[in-house]
């Protein structure tokens, strides 16, 4: 049997399918069909049951999140069930009452944690982005921030603090010995300048009181249904600040030719619910750049399956963005 880490994304998904079915045996669900949705990070399957209902099964990537942070995700989603204006997925307990189960399968080198959620109907955002959709996304984010302003997490709630420039990998960052040689001198200078500015900004931010934020609420992690935007994929939640959450959302649309229009629409939607949290011009631009640095570092650390296939195009594009963000942040 070919080693798991040498398989394609689809090949890995075929190995995960028996594991997913094994996990589902721990639930009171009459499973009729299991369909792969995606497997670029976690294994995501749609579960169809005999009564006509659908659920989402996540086969978690090993060592990506701790048991405690997955439990924090469950706690927040349970709290959001009481919010009528936020249609988030509901975590579904297994037969034993637990929301996180473990399953194994031949050819998968380690047991995987698995979670089941209610299935959200709807469609993805249009490509290229539509301002009206981004206005709805801004409203959704504002509602989530309003919720965590009020919410008191339960005892034992454990989520990561989003106070680091680089979330994983080589602590020396992009300019450490492992990665430095990948960049020319001009790019090294741009990265070093941005790193210093970002670290100073994050240190200043975390002198305040953080709140729980989604930390990955971009246009690819929501569904549009009957005029409302529904949030998905809460596993990256953490203690942070609204400006960080906004910057993460906006980062993923930087390459859209309509980015200024989409950003304006997002802000219009957000400020219809609550005040814009940017404290000074350029703050969000700087935090957008932080997301880019962190994502590139994440790819270079080999944590992202299949990164080598699209790394060259990504790095060539993002270098120019770093310089652009450095200029914007200085204004």
N, C-alpha and C positions, 0 to 999 in steps of 0.2 A: 504494500500500500504506500502510495506516494506521501512523503511528509506533508503535513497540513500547511505549513508555512510556504510550501512551494506551489500550492494550488492557486488557480485564478480566483477572483472574487466569487464567480459563479460556482466554481468547483468547491470552494469552502462552504458555500450555501448548501450544496447538495449533501455535504457531510453534516451540516447543522440541522438538516431537516429531521433525521431520526431523533436527535437530541431535543428538538422542539416538541416533537410528538410525545417523547418521554416526559417532558415537563408538563404537557397538557393533561397527562394521566393523573396529575396531582390536583386537578381542578374538577369541579362538578359541571363540566361542559360536555355536551354531546357533540363532539367534533365531527363535522361532515367533510370539510375540506380545509387544506392548509396551503396558502399561496405566498410565495416570496414577494416582498415589497422592495427590499433593498438589502445589501450586505456590504456597503462600503466602509462601515465602521461596526456598529452593532448589527446583528442579524434581525431584521424586522419582517414579521410574517402577518398576514391577515388570516384570522381564524373564522371560518364560517361554521355555524352550528345548525343542527337539524331543525331548530325552531325559527330559522331565518335570520338570526342575529349575527353580527360580526364583532370581532374583538381584535385588538392588536397584541401580538406577542413579541416582546423584545428578548432576544438572546444576547446578554450583555458581553461586550468585549472584556476578556480577562484583564485584571489589573488596571482597568481604566478608571473605575470609581470604586470606593470602598463600600462595604455593606452599610456603614453608617450614613454615607451621603445618599445612597439609594433609599434608605429609610426616611431621610429628610425629604426626598422627592415625594414619597408617598404621603408624608404628613402635610406638605403644602397642598398637594392635589386634593386631599380629603378636606382641607379647609376651604379650598376654592369651590367645592360642591355647594356651599351655601351662598355663593355670589351669583345672582341671577344674570348679571351682564357679562360674565366670563364663562364661556363654554369650554372648559378644559376637560381632558380625558379623566375618567374616574378609574382609580386603581381597583382591580378585581382580586379579592382574596382567593387563595387556594382552599381546598377542602378542610385543611387544618387551621384556617384563619390567617395564615401568613401571606404577605403580599410579595415575598421574594422567595423563590424556590431554587433548588439546584438540581441540575440534570447532567447526564453524561451520555456519550455515544461512541462506538468504535470509530477510530480514525480522527477523533478530536482529542488533542493531547491533554486537556484538562477539563474538569467539570466547569459548567457555566451557570452563572446566576440568570434566572429568567423571571420576567414580570409580565402580567397581562393587564391590559387597560381596555376601557370601552373604546369602540371605534368611532371616530369622528367623521361624519359625512362631509362632502364638499370637494372643491377642486383647488389646485395650486394657484398661486398668483400668475398672471399672464407674463409672458416674456416677449418683448421687453416690458418693463414695469409700467404700470398704469398709476398716475398720481392719485386717483380716487381710491385705489386699493391701499396705497401707502398712507393715505389719510386715516383709513380705518385701522391700519396697523399702529399708527401713532396713538389713536384712541385706546386701543387694546393695551398698549404698554402703559399708558397713563392709569388705566383702571387697575392693572397689576400693581403699580407703584402705590396707588391709593390703598389697595388691599394690604400690602405689607407694611405700610405706615401704621395701620390699625392692628395688625395681626400679632398676637403673642405666640411664638412657636412653643410647642410642648416641651416639657422637661426631657432632656436627652437629645434634643434636636442638634445634629452635628452637620454643619456645612462648611466648606472651605472658605477662607477669606481671600477675596480677589485682590490682594494687595501686592502681588508680585508681577514684575514685568514679564517673566517667562514662567509659564505654568508647569512645564515638565522639562525633562532632559538636562543637558549639560548646564550646570549653574553658571558657568562663565558666559553663556548666551551665544549669540551669533558671532561674536568676535573672539570666542575661545579658540584654543588650539585646533579643535576638531573642525570648526567651520570657517575660520578666518580666511584660509587660502581660497575659498570659493568666491571671494569678493575682491574687486579691484580697489585701489587706494581711495578713489573718490567715494565709492559706496561705503567703504569702511568708515570714512569720516562722517558721512551722512547718518549712518547707523549709530555711531558713537554719540553724535550730537543729540539724536532723538532719544537714545537710551537715557542720557543724563536728564533731559527735560521730562521724560515720562516718569522716571523714578522720583524726581522732585515733586511732580504733580500728584503721584499716588501717595507719597508720604504725607503731603499736605491734606489730601482727601481723607485719609484714614486717621487724621487727628479728630475727625468728626465721628458721628454715630452711624455706622452702616445699617442697611436693611437688606432683607432677602431680595435678590433680583434673579431674573431668569437666566441672563448671561448668554443666551444663544437665540434670541427671538428675532430672527431675520425672516425674509420673505419665503425661504425654503422650509421653515419650521412652523408654518401656519396653514390653515385651510380656509377658503372663503366659501361660506354657505349662507344662502338667503340674506345677503347683505351684511353679514357679520363675519368677523375674522376670529377663528378659533385657534388657540395656541397648542403647540405640540412640544414634545421632547424637553422635559423639564430636568433632565439628569445633570446638566451643567450648572444648576443653580448655586448660588453662593452669597456670602455677605459682601455687599458692595454698595454702589451709589447709582442713582438714576442716570447720571451722565455717562457712566460706564456702559450701562445697559443700552442706552441710545446709540452710543458710538459703535457697539458691536452690531446692532441692527443695521446701521447705515453702511458699515464697512463692506458688507456683501453686495452692495449696489454701486460701488465706486466705479466699476467699469461700464456701467450703463450710460449711454450718451445723454440720457435724461436725468442724470444724477441730481443736478441742482434743483430741478423741478420736483423730483421724488422727495428730496430732503425737505424742501419747503412744504410739501403736502404732509409729510410725516409730522413736522413741527406744528402745522395748522391743526391736525387731528389731536396731537398731544395737548396743545394749549387750550383746546375746547373743553378739556377735563381738569387740567391742573397747570400750574405755572411751569414754564420752561426752566430746567434746573441749571443751565449753563451759567457759571458765575462770571466769566469774562470771555471776550472774543478769542477764538482759537482753542479753547479748552477741549471741546468735543473733537475737533480736528486732531489734536494731539492724541486723544484716546482712540480715535480711529486708527491712527498710525500704530499705536500699541497693539491693537488687534492684529494688524498686518505683521508686525515683528513676531508676535507670539505664534501666529499660524505658520509662518515660514520656519521658525525654530522647531515647531512641532513636527513639521514635515521632515526637516533635516535630521531630527532625532530618530527617524524611521518608525515613529509610532503610528503613522497613517498608512494603512495598507494600500499598495498600488501607487504610492507617491512618486516613485521614480518615473512612471510613465508620463506624468504631466509636470514634473518639477521644473524642467528647463524653461518652458513657456511661462510658468508662474513667476519664477524668479526674475526673468527679464522684464516682465510687466511691473512687478511690485517695486523694483528698484526706483523706477521713475516716480512711483507713488510716494515713496519715502521722501524724496527730495521735495515733491509738491507739498506734502504734509508738513515738512520742516519749515517751508516758507509760510504756509498758512498759519502755523502755530506761532510764528514770530510776530505776526501782525497785532 
